[in-house]
């Protein structure tokens, strides 16, 4: 029996949430689209293996990943009996060198255009998406994907990308502003229109204080 690690990397480009995939370089299923995966080394932990595999296949380093699940169906890999431990990460695409990923054959795919992946990798992606969506409702997991200063339309675009649906503009704004975690700045982003949109900043210190007092982050979608 072998132990493998598969990495599910979601990236946000200010418009869409995307999945990073690579062409598999070994049999079976050579040349087909795959998550970044490989086998656990004899002298490394699962976390170390995930970081090594991600770097080898994409060139990405310093990516924080959470362990997702142990996939153990006996027939999940037609080549051998393999248990795979999946990891997932959420990154800002602009923070990483896209050309380096291309050199390794990795490509970003819109969530609406994810190709058929090998084995049970599509199931892994769906499992990670469901967890991300649950977390986004109860934790401010997406704010780090935005610029330090952002507009409410940019924030709404992020949540629409995560949930893959259009959100009511008025209800979304009312919901996020009612939590008191956004600081309205005396600045506007005029890139989209002459009138411009007010810029905001997420107050991390206030969130930590509220959380310690029992505050429950909740974005209704």
N, C-alpha and C positions, 0 to 999 in steps of 0.2 A: 504494500500500500504506500502511496506517495502523498505528500502534503504540498499543496500549491497555494500561492497567494495571487489574487486578482485585484487590480486597482481601478476603481470607478471614479473618474475625475470629471466633475461638472465645472464649467467655466462660464462667467457672465461677461459679455462684451458691451454693456450699457444698453443693449437692445434685446438680446436673446440669451437664454440659458442653453448651453451646448454640452455635448459629451465628447470626450477625447477617446479615439480608438486608433488601433494600429493594425497593419496586415500581419497575420501570423506567419512566423518564419520557420515553423517546424511541422512535421506530420504528427497526427492527422490534421486535416483542414488547413494545410499550408496555403497561404495567399488569401485566406478569408479574413474578414474584419473581426477583431477581437478586442477585449479589454487588455490592459497591460498586465500580463501574467507570467509567472515562472514558478520554479520549485524552491522550496525552503532548503537553505544550505545547512550542512551538518553543524555549523558553529555559529548560527545566527538565530535571533528571535524572530517572531512573525513581523514585528514592527520594523526590524532591520531589513528583513527580506522585502517588505513592501517598499521601503525607501530605495533599496538597491534596484529592484525591478523597474520601478517608475523611472529612475535615472537612466538605466541602461536602454530602455525602450523609447524614451521621449527626451532625455536630456534635462528634465525638470528636477530641481533640487530644492530642499528646504520647504517642502509641501507638508502641511499638517494633515494627517489622515486619521480617521476614526475607524475602528474595527466594526464591521457590519454584521457578518453572519458566517457560520460554518456550513458549507454546502456539501452534503454527504450522500446524495442518492447514488446507489451502486452503479448505475448505468449513465451517470452524467458525462463521463469522458469515455468515448469509444476506444481510446488507446490503452487505458489501464485503469486500475482502481485508484481514483484520485479524490482526496478530500481537499476542497478549496476554501480558504478563509478570505472573505472579501473585505476590502477597505474602501472608504469613500472620502472624497475631498471636494471642497467648494472653493474655487479660486477666481481672482480677477484676471481675465486673459491678458489685459494690457500690462500687467506686472511681470509677465514672463516672455521670454524670447520665442516668438512664434517660428522664426526661421530655424532655430535649433530643433524644435519639435519636427519640422518638416524634414530636416536632415535625417531624422530617425524614422521617417515614414508615418508619423502620427498626424491625424487630421481631426479637426473639430466638426461635429455634426449637430445641427439644430435638433432639438428634441422631437420635432415633428418629422424629421428625416433620418432618424437613426436607422442604419442598415441592419440586416439580419446578421447577428453576431453568432459566433461559434458556441456550441454546447448549450449551456444554460445561462450564458452571459446576458441575454436580454432580460431574463428573470431577475438576475442580480441588479441590473439597472433599475428595473421597476421597483424592486424592494428598496433600493437606496432613495429613489424619488419619493416614495410614500413616506419614508422616514424623514426626509428633508422637508416635505410639506407639513408633516405633523410638528416638526421642530420650529418651522418658520411662523406657525401660529402662536407659539408659546415662548419663543426666545428671539432676540434680535439678531438672528444668525446672518441675515443678509446685508446689514449695514456696512460691514467691512468690504463689500463688493462695490460700494459706491465711492465717489470722491469724498473728501472730508466735508466739502460743502456741496449740497445737492438740492435739487428742487423736488417738490412733491410729485410732479409728473414723472421724474426719474425714479423716485421711490416706488410709485405705483407700477411703473414699467418693470421693475425688478420683481415685485410680487406677482404680476401678471405672467412674467416669464417662468417663475417657479411653479405656479398653479396652472399654467397653460389655459388661461381663460381671462376674459375681459371683466374688470371689476368696476362697479359703480363709482364714479369719480367723487360724488358728494359724500357717500357713505364711507368710502375709504379715507378721505381726508378727515372727516369728523372723528373716525375711529382712532387714527394714528395721532392726531393732535390732542385728543382728550386724555391720552396717557401722560402728557406733560414731559415727554422725554426729548422733544425736538426744540432746539433754540432757533428762533427766527432771527436771521441776521439782517443788518441794514445794507444788504446788497441784493442785486438782481442778476440773474443770468439772462442776457439778451440775445443769446445765440439763436433761439428759436423764433423770436418775434421782437418788434420794436418796443412793445410794452414790457416784455420780459417777465420772468417768474421769480418770486422771492426765493432766496437761498436759505437753507436750514442746515443745522449741525446736530448730530446725535450726541446727547450728553451722557457719556459713559459713566461718569462719577455719580450722576443723579440716578441712573439706572441701578448701579450697584447699591446705593443707599436705599432706594425703594425696594429692591429685591431682599435686602437684609431685613426690611420691615414687613416682609410678607407680600409685597407687590407681585401681581400676576400679569406678566406681559401677554397681551391677547390681541392679535390682528384678525378681525373678522373678515373672512373671504367667502 
